[in-house]
Amino acid sequence: MIPAFSYSRVSSREQEREGYSIPAQRKLLTEYGRVHGYVAREFIDVESAKNPGRKQFCEMLRLLESDSACRIVLVEKTDRLYRNRTDALAFEGLIETRGVEIHLVKEGRIIRKDSRSQDKFMHDIHVAVAKNYVENLKEEVKKGMREKAEQGIYPGRAPFGYRNNSLSRSIDVHAQNAAIIKRIFELYATRDYSLTTLQKAVLAETGVRLNRAYLEKILKSPFYIGRFIWREVEYEGTHAPIISLLLFQRVQDAFRSRNKPKYRKHSFAFAGLLRCAYDGCTVTTELQKGKYVYYRCSHGRGRCSLPYMREQDVSEHLGDVLKNIYVPETIARTVVDSLQANLTRCEADRQHQAAALNQRLSAIRTRMDQIYEDNLDGKIDEEFWKQKQAQYREQERQLETLALSLQTPVAADHLLTVERIFELANKAHSLYLTRNLAERGQLLKSVLLNCTTDGTSLAPSYRKPFDLIFQRAKNEDWSGRADLNCRPLAPQASALPG
């Protein structure tokens, strides 16, 4: 018996069903070896031959180069042995230098060093045909995937939060993972998390471990708002979005801001309310001996003259800002009526802007359709189409974000009621005195933007509509108290002890 190598290969289940199965090839080669007196060692690969590097194929090549005992290779036909030029050249070298013979059983041809030129020529043609088959198949697959993408179906494996539906060949939302995705976006949009701390928070809340790089990929992927990118082009998907466009935009803004999250070990009642009158820096807090809270200039522009202020003293003097405020109910009603009129104007502006944005969106989408047709007709090249498509998609996304923000009518419940304004304006100080430090801080933040202090006086800046109310309270005798307008807007003579 003559030693030989037997090589069989399939690259897909479809080929098995079409008669290229491994058992069918082995049976053919075994029978051929029996008839011609060959005893064969089998090599089997279950992978594509379009690229070099098949495991069993490479092992067979190694043995043909190193072991002179076997010079014969049995194979069903050319495309079972190779479909790329690199592997064909490797065997051609073995044929010329090592005397290897290839027996192509179904083709009825033996390729050896002294084969007829016609046989070698036909073999080269079969190699070229096998290679062309792979290249053509690749082109058809790419074309099919692009067409699928144009129809809005992602031609790949669904990302975390979705799953591929093998029956409908579509992508469905994975209910459990989609809830995790939504939570990931919500947490990062708060800007209280870095990717590292977000990773820990997701693990603690859901038990799902996602690495930092994959988290960033998730947060930047448009797939979760119903779009996807395929071969550098963004498409509108048919899959259901998991998050809103506004939430996605908030997350992208968080990435662009590059602000590191601020972590506070302690919560201070009046943090963010005070600014230094000497240099305009923020007044920051300092905890001493684990229980005493002081307010001081943050010294962002160097040392200044602002003294240290105890939290209790700051609390008392901030309360004085609210002490002499009084607004008649009729005045509060006037302010609310003015705000209501402004609300009506805002609603009309909103409707006008929404209509204009919808027109611009329609124009952008018409351009996108036209440039796609131009690309199919060969009027523009692929690179230019990708570039313009990306530009139009970005414009479309920006317009959709704006349009979405304009969908909700301006709500009247966003306005402060007459009762609330009257309560805050007339009872602010008495309410303030009954609250603890944290609640006092919240009350002040609902009325004030901040207060500038030089350590001996406070100059407040008010939130709307309280800026208008307090300005009129300063100039008009609304309360009937003779001393109201004689008093300063903020305490001037008192000092804030250090």
Secondary structure, 3 states (H helix, E strand, C coil): CEEEEEEEEECCHHHHHHHHCHHHHHHHHHHHHHHHCEEEEEEEEECCCCCCCCHHHHHHHHHHHHCCCCCEEEECCHHHHCCCHHHHHHHHHHHHHHCCEEEECCCCEEECCCCCHHHHHHHHHHHHHHHHHHHHHHHHHHHHHHHHHHCCCCCCCCCCCEEEECCCCEEEECHHHHHHHHHHHHHHHCCCCCHHHHHHHHHHHHCCCCCHHHHHHHHHCHHHHCEEEECCEEEECCCCCCCCHHHHHHHHHHHHHCCCCCCCCCCCCCCCCEEECCCCCEEEEEEECCCEEEEEECCCCCCCCCCCEEHHHHHHHHHHHHHCCCCCHHHHHHHHHHHHHHHHHHHHHHHHHHHHHHHHHHHHHHHHHHHHHHHHCCCCCHHHHHHHHHHHHHHHHHHHHHHHHCCCCCCHHHCCCHHHHHHHHHHHHHHHHCCCHHHHHHHHHHHEEEEEECCCCEEEEECCCHHHHHHHHHHCCCCCCCCCCCCCCCCCCCCCCC
